[in-house]
Amino acid sequence: FAVCLTSLKQANLYKSFENTETGVFSYLDYCPDEVVMTSLVTEPKRFYFGHRPAGFNRWIHVTEMSKTLMLQLSVKYHLHPLAIDDVYEMNEHLGEMYTKLDKYGNHLYISLTFFFLKGTTPRVSFNTGRLILFVAGHPKWDTVISITMGPQPTVTNNQSGSAKTTWETLQNRIIKSQTKARDNKSDFLMHEMLAVCFQELRPIIVAYRYATACPS
């Protein structure tokens, strides 16, 4: 009955917002033996009404949020209304900086403000971004929904000179076989994403150390 009710709600939403802007997101279904990545969702109907292969984890990464998208995701993955309201609030007040962790049923909700180095001349400066995570907790640990807001850190390839966000770099690690990110459940992915945010603090600390060092 619950599955039927969810499908009916999703169908009503899909029909109501079929011709409206629904945000930008990608998703990655993975297990130790196989990866299926959809870098740009061009068939939303298939995503909202379809199912991943049995035994696969799923990482949904939202780069451009909309209220329509969050409403549809909340119906599909049974996200708590209070957490969704918090996401709406964060999207409208990006300047507010605080970190929040809540648990709704077996879902974890994490909202994290993080900092990363912008430049060192003429003075040290840094950008502020936000990462929001919805994680399906115990016992499944099989789904992560990540939402990025504001500027995001990038990694530049020394050979090609191309730049990718740190989240794209993490996606590439999952795509590669025989990696910890690929072989583990979504709790490992959650910890990896949080670790990325904390690792971005190190260049800022180093930059301030050099900036405040006494001349020799």
C-alpha positions in Angstrom: 0.0 0.0 0.0 2.8 2.4 0.9 4.5 1.8 -2.5 1.3 2.5 -4.3 0.6 5.6 -2.4 4.2 6.9 -3.1 3.8 6.2 -6.8 0.5 8.1 -6.9 2.0 11.1 -5.2 5.0 11.0 -7.5 2.7 10.8 -10.6 0.7 13.8 -9.4 3.9 15.8 -8.8 5.4 14.8 -12.2 2.2 15.8 -14.0 2.0 19.1 -12.2 5.7 20.1 -12.8 6.4 18.3 -16.0 7.1 21.5 -17.9 8.9 23.5 -15.1 12.6 23.8 -14.2 13.4 20.9 -11.8 17.1 21.6 -11.0 20.2 19.8 -12.1 21.4 16.5 -10.7 23.3 13.3 -11.5 23.2 9.9 -10.0 25.6 7.0 -9.6 24.5 3.4 -9.0 27.4 1.2 -7.9 28.5 -2.0 -6.3 31.9 -3.7 -6.2 31.3 -5.3 -9.6 29.6 -2.6 -11.6 28.9 1.1 -12.0 26.1 2.8 -13.8 26.4 6.6 -14.0 23.9 9.1 -15.3 25.8 12.4 -15.5 22.8 14.5 -16.5 19.2 13.3 -15.9 17.5 13.7 -19.3 14.8 11.1 -18.5 13.3 12.2 -15.1 10.3 9.9 -15.5 12.6 6.9 -15.6 14.4 8.1 -12.6 11.4 8.9 -10.4 9.4 5.8 -11.3 12.2 3.3 -11.9 14.3 1.3 -9.5 18.0 0.7 -9.2 19.4 -2.9 -9.7 19.3 -5.1 -6.6 22.3 -4.8 -4.4 23.5 -1.4 -5.8 24.2 1.7 -3.7 23.0 5.1 -5.1 24.6 8.5 -4.9 22.4 11.4 -6.1 24.3 14.7 -6.4 22.4 17.9 -6.8 24.3 20.9 -8.2 21.3 23.2 -8.9 18.5 22.9 -6.4 14.9 23.8 -7.0 11.8 23.4 -4.7 10.3 21.1 -7.3 13.3 18.8 -7.3 13.4 18.6 -3.5 9.7 17.8 -3.4 10.0 15.0 -5.8 13.1 13.6 -4.1 11.3 13.8 -0.7 8.4 11.7 -2.0 10.7 9.1 -3.7 13.0 8.7 -0.7 10.6 9.5 2.1 12.7 12.5 3.4 11.4 14.2 6.5 9.5 17.5 5.9 11.5 19.3 8.6 14.8 18.5 6.8 13.3 19.7 3.5 12.2 23.0 5.1 15.8 23.4 6.4 17.1 22.9 2.8 14.8 25.6 1.5 15.9 27.9 4.3 19.6 27.3 3.5 19.1 28.0 -0.2 17.6 31.4 0.6 20.1 32.3 3.3 23.4 31.1 2.0 25.3 33.6 4.2 24.2 32.0 7.4 26.9 29.6 8.7 26.1 26.7 11.0 26.4 23.0 11.0 23.4 20.7 11.8 23.0 17.0 12.3 19.6 15.3 12.8 18.2 11.8 12.5 14.7 11.2 11.2 13.8 7.5 11.4 16.6 5.7 9.7 17.7 8.8 7.7 20.6 11.0 8.7 20.5 14.7 7.7 23.7 16.8 7.7 24.0 20.4 6.8 27.6 21.6 6.8 29.3 25.0 6.1 32.8 24.5 4.9 35.7 26.8 3.8 38.3 26.5 1.1 41.2 28.7 0.0 40.5 31.4 -2.6 43.9 33.1 -2.8 46.9 34.3 -0.8 47.7 37.7 -2.4 47.5 40.4 -1.4 46.0 38.7 1.7 44.7 35.3 2.5 41.1 34.9 1.4 38.7 32.0 1.4 35.3 31.0 0.0 32.4 29.5 1.9 30.3 26.7 0.5 27.6 24.4 1.9 27.2 20.7 1.7 23.9 19.0 2.6 23.6 15.2 2.9 20.6 12.9 3.3 21.9 9.4 4.1 19.9 6.2 4.4 21.2 4.8 7.7 21.2 1.4 9.4 20.6 -1.3 8.3 20.7 -0.5 4.6 23.3 2.2 4.2 22.6 2.2 0.5 21.7 5.8 -0.5 23.3 9.3 -0.3 21.7 12.5 -1.6 24.1 15.3 -1.6 23.3 19.0 -2.4 25.9 21.6 -2.9 25.3 25.3 -2.5 27.5 28.3 -3.2 31.1 28.1 -4.6 32.7 24.7 -4.5 36.4 23.6 -4.3 38.1 22.4 -7.5 41.1 20.2 -8.3 43.2 21.0 -11.3 44.8 18.3 -13.4 48.5 19.1 -13.8 48.7 17.5 -17.2 45.6 18.7 -19.0 45.0 21.9 -16.9 41.3 21.1 -16.6 39.6 21.7 -13.3 37.0 19.5 -11.6 35.1 19.9 -8.4 36.2 17.7 -5.6 32.9 15.9 -5.8 33.6 15.0 -9.4 37.0 13.7 -8.3 35.2 11.5 -5.7 32.8 10.2 -8.4 35.9 9.1 -10.4 37.2 7.2 -7.5 33.9 5.3 -7.2 34.0 4.6 -11.0 37.4 3.0 -10.7 37.3 -0.7 -9.6 38.9 -2.0 -6.5 38.7 1.2 -4.5 37.4 1.6 -1.0 34.8 4.1 -2.1 33.5 1.6 -4.7 33.6 -1.5 -2.4 31.9 0.1 0.6 28.4 1.2 1.5 27.0 4.7 1.6 28.3 5.3 5.2 31.8 5.2 3.7 30.8 7.7 1.1 29.3 10.0 3.7 32.5 10.0 5.7 34.6 10.6 2.6 32.5 13.7 1.7 32.8 15.1 5.2 36.5 14.4 5.1 36.8 16.4 1.9 35.3 19.4 3.7 37.7 19.2 6.6 40.7 18.6 4.4 40.0 21.9 2.6 40.8 23.7 5.9 44.5 22.7 5.7 45.5 25.0 2.9 43.9 27.9 4.7 45.8 27.1 7.9 49.1 26.8 6.0 48.4 30.1 4.2 47.7 32.0 7.4 50.8 30.4 9.0 53.0 31.8 6.3 51.2 35.2 6.2 51.7 35.7 10.0 55.2 34.3 10.2 57.8 36.7 11.4 60.4 37.6 8.7 63.7 35.7 9.2 
